[in-house]
Amino acid sequence: MRDGIIELLVEVGMLFLYGVATTVLTVIGTLFEYRSYEFVSGGETMLALWIGGLGLVVLTLAYRIGRDKLVDAWIDLQAGQL
């Protein structure tokens, strides 16, 4: 019984950490993209392209963590409760 509870807590903890990582990376990527827009408006095109590309990479990483890790952790959590 005790092992089952510990295993469930680990699975819930991993789900929480993946959710937090996805959220933080999404916010950072969005802020980079907004900053890129501000640089374009200010006339600094090269810096805007660099920050925009970095924002795209961060948003892609957030998507991959959310899709691969978060969904798998959710499926594992549901399978453990059945």
GIJO-V314722 format. One record per pair of residues at least 4 apart in sequence whose ideal C-beta (glycine too) atoms are under 8 Angstrom apart, sorted by sequence separation. I is the first residue (numbers start at 1). J is the second residue. D is the distance in Angstrom with one decimal. If there is no record, write none. Layout:
i=[I;I]
j=[J;J]
d=[D;D]
This chain:
i=[1;2;3;4;5;6;7;8;9;10;11;12;13;14;15;16;17;18;19;20;21;22;23;24;25;26;27;28;29;30;31;32;33;34;35;36;37;38;40;44;45;46;47;48;49;50;51;52;53;54;55;56;57;58;59;60;61;62;63;64;65;66;67;68;69;70;71;72;73;74;75;76;77;78;39;40;65;66;39;39;40;39;37;36;39;36;36;35;36;33;32;33;36;32;35;32;33;32;33;31;30;29;32;33;29;29;29;30;28;29;29;25;26;29;25;25;26;25;22;25;21;22;21;22;18;18;22;18;19;18;15;18;15;14;15;11;15;11;12;11;8;11;8;7;8]
j=[5;6;7;8;9;10;11;12;13;14;15;16;17;18;19;20;21;22;23;24;25;26;27;28;29;30;31;32;33;34;35;36;37;38;39;40;41;42;44;48;49;50;51;52;53;54;55;56;57;58;59;60;61;62;63;64;65;66;67;68;69;70;71;72;73;74;75;76;77;78;79;80;81;82;44;45;70;71;45;47;48;48;48;48;51;49;51;51;52;51;51;52;55;52;55;54;55;55;56;55;55;55;58;59;56;57;58;59;58;59;61;58;59;62;59;61;62;62;62;65;62;65;65;66;65;66;70;69;70;70;70;73;73;73;74;73;77;76;77;77;77;80;80;80;81]
d=[6.7;6.4;6.2;6.3;6.4;6.5;6.5;6.3;6.1;6.4;6.4;6.3;6.3;6.3;6.3;6.3;6.2;6.2;6.3;6.1;6.2;6.2;6.5;6.3;6.1;6.2;6.4;6.5;6.5;6.4;6.2;6.3;6.7;6.7;6.5;6.5;6.4;6.3;7.6;5.9;6.4;6.5;6.2;5.9;6.2;6.5;6.3;6.4;6.6;6.5;6.2;6.2;6.4;6.5;6.4;6.3;6.4;6.2;5.9;5.6;5.1;4.8;5.9;6.4;6.2;6.4;6.4;6.3;6.3;6.5;6.2;6.3;6.8;6.9;4.5;6.6;6.5;7.4;7.7;5.0;4.3;3.6;7.6;4.8;6.2;7.6;4.3;5.3;3.7;8.0;5.4;6.3;6.0;7.3;7.7;5.5;4.1;3.1;7.6;7.7;7.4;4.9;6.2;7.4;7.5;8.0;3.7;7.3;5.4;3.6;7.9;5.6;6.7;6.0;7.5;5.7;4.5;3.6;5.3;6.8;7.8;5.1;5.6;4.2;6.2;7.5;5.9;4.6;6.1;4.3;7.0;5.5;4.4;5.1;6.2;6.7;5.8;5.8;6.7;4.9;7.9;6.0;6.2;7.0;7.9]
